[in-house]
Amino acid sequence: MDALEIADTEERFDFIFCFGILHRVENPLGLLRALAGVLSEGGRILIETYGILDDTGGEDGALRIPNPGDVYTNDHFVHWQFSSSALANLAAFVDGLRFDVHAMPMVDGHPRIIGAISSPRPKQIAVATSDLGQ
C-alpha cells in the first residue's frame, strides 16, 4: 500500500510510527495530513527522520534539499533534511498539530530527529452540577 492510501481506510490509530519515511516522500505535508487523518483523538505520531547537522537553521524553520546521492551514495530518494522547527511548522499546517522533539541523535554519522506529533486534545465539556440533578 502507498503510504498516502492510508487515508482511504476506515481504520483509526492511537499511535502511528513514521520511521525513516518522511524524508523519502515527495510530499511530506501530504503524508502528515494522511496520517493525522487516521489518528484517533488524543493520539500521537512518532517520527524519526533525517535532520540537519546541529539543527542549523532550526530557529528559522530551515528545510534542506540535498542533491540526489549526497546523503547516501547511489540513494536518490532522500529528498529532505528537516530542522526541528521545520517539522513543527509542517505539523502546524495539519490542523494545528504540535511537534515535540524527543532526541536529535547521530546515527552512523547522519543527523536524525525523533519526536512526536500530537493530535488536538479532546474538547473538555463543562457541565454544571445543576445539570446533573445535584
VENSULDA-V397406 format. One record per residue. N is the residue number from 0. RES is the residue in three letters. SS is DSSP state (alpha for helix, beta for strand, coil for the rest). NEAR is the number of other ideal C-beta (glycine too) atoms within 10 Angstrom. D_FIRST is the distance of its C-alpha to the first C-alpha in Angstrom with 2 decimals. Layout:
BEGIN
n->{N:N}
res->{RES:RES}
ss->{SS:SS}
near->{NEAR:NEAR}
d_first->{D_FIRST:D_FIRST}
END
This chain:
BEGIN
n->{0:1:2:3:4:5:6:7:8:9:10:11:12:13:14:15:16:17:18:19:20:21:22:23:24:25:26:27:28:29:30:31:32:33:34:35:36:37:38:39:40:41:42:43:44:45:46:47:48:49:50:51:52:53:54:55:56:57:58:59:60:61:62:63:64:65:66:67:68:69:70:71:72:73:74:75:76:77:78:79:80:81:82:83:84:85:86:87:88:89:90:91:92:93:94:95:96:97:98:99:100:101:102:103:104:105:106:107:108:109:110:111:112:113:114:115:116:117:118:119:120:121:122:123:124:125:126:127:128:129:130:131:132:133}
res->{MET:ASP:ALA:LEU:GLU:ILE:ALA:ASP:THR:GLU:GLU:ARG:PHE:ASP:PHE:ILE:PHE:CYS:PHE:GLY:ILE:LEU:HIS:ARG:VAL:GLU:ASN:PRO:LEU:GLY:LEU:LEU:ARG:ALA:LEU:ALA:GLY:VAL:LEU:SER:GLU:GLY:GLY:ARG:ILE:LEU:ILE:GLU:THR:TYR:GLY:ILE:LEU:ASP:ASP:THR:GLY:GLY:GLU:ASP:GLY:ALA:LEU:ARG:ILE:PRO:ASN:PRO:GLY:ASP:VAL:TYR:THR:ASN:ASP:HIS:PHE:VAL:HIS:TRP:GLN:PHE:SER:SER:SER:ALA:LEU:ALA:ASN:LEU:ALA:ALA:PHE:VAL:ASP:GLY:LEU:ARG:PHE:ASP:VAL:HIS:ALA:MET:PRO:MET:VAL:ASP:GLY:HIS:PRO:ARG:ILE:ILE:GLY:ALA:ILE:SER:SER:PRO:ARG:PRO:LYS:GLN:ILE:ALA:VAL:ALA:THR:SER:ASP:LEU:GLY:GLN}
ss->{coil:coil:alpha:alpha:alpha:alpha:alpha:alpha:coil:coil:coil:coil:beta:beta:beta:beta:beta:beta:beta:coil:coil:alpha:alpha:alpha:coil:coil:coil:alpha:alpha:alpha:alpha:alpha:alpha:alpha:alpha:alpha:alpha:coil:beta:beta:beta:beta:beta:beta:beta:beta:beta:beta:beta:beta:beta:coil:alpha:alpha:alpha:coil:coil:alpha:alpha:alpha:coil:coil:beta:beta:coil:coil:coil:coil:coil:coil:coil:coil:coil:coil:coil:coil:coil:coil:coil:coil:beta:beta:coil:alpha:alpha:alpha:alpha:alpha:alpha:alpha:alpha:alpha:alpha:coil:coil:coil:coil:beta:beta:beta:beta:beta:beta:coil:coil:beta:beta:coil:coil:beta:beta:beta:beta:beta:beta:beta:beta:beta:coil:coil:coil:coil:coil:coil:coil:coil:coil:coil:alpha:alpha:alpha:alpha:coil:coil}
near->{7:9:16:14:9:16:14:12:11:5:8:11:15:11:11:18:12:18:11:14:15:24:20:16:19:9:12:21:14:14:22:24:17:19:25:19:14:17:22:14:11:11:17:19:24:14:26:20:23:22:27:20:12:10:18:14:16:20:10:11:15:16:17:17:9:15:8:11:12:13:18:13:6:6:11:12:12:20:17:20:24:29:24:21:18:25:25:19:16:23:23:13:11:21:13:9:22:15:23:13:17:12:9:18:12:10:12:6:6:14:19:18:26:16:23:17:25:16:19:13:9:9:7:6:5:6:8:7:7:7:8:7:5:6}
d_first->{0.00:3.80:6.16:8.27:6.58:7.79:11.06:10.64:10.85:14.40:14.04:16.36:16.71:20.00:18.72:15.64:15.60:14.58:16.10:16.43:13.69:15.77:18.10:15.55:13.89:16.05:16.14:16.69:18.32:15.47:13.13:16.03:16.55:13.06:13.53:17.13:16.36:14.99:17.70:20.60:24.04:25.47:22.19:21.37:18.73:19.82:19.27:20.22:20.34:22.72:26.06:29.27:32.18:34.50:32.43:34.55:34.48:33.02:35.77:34.78:30.99:30.63:27.43:27.78:26.04:26.80:27.48:24.91:25.80:28.09:26.16:25.20:26.91:24.80:21.71:21.16:18.07:19.95:20.46:22.06:24.53:25.12:28.38:28.52:29.75:27.07:24.50:26.93:27.25:23.52:23.32:26.39:24.81:22.23:24.69:27.11:25.13:26.84:25.89:28.10:28.40:28.79:29.37:29.51:29.81:30.14:27.81:29.17:31.06:28.20:28.29:25.57:25.32:24.30:24.53:23.38:22.57:24.23:23.82:27.13:29.35:30.02:33.07:36.28:38.39:42.07:44.13:47.88:49.65:51.81:48.75:48.34:51.88:53.27}
END
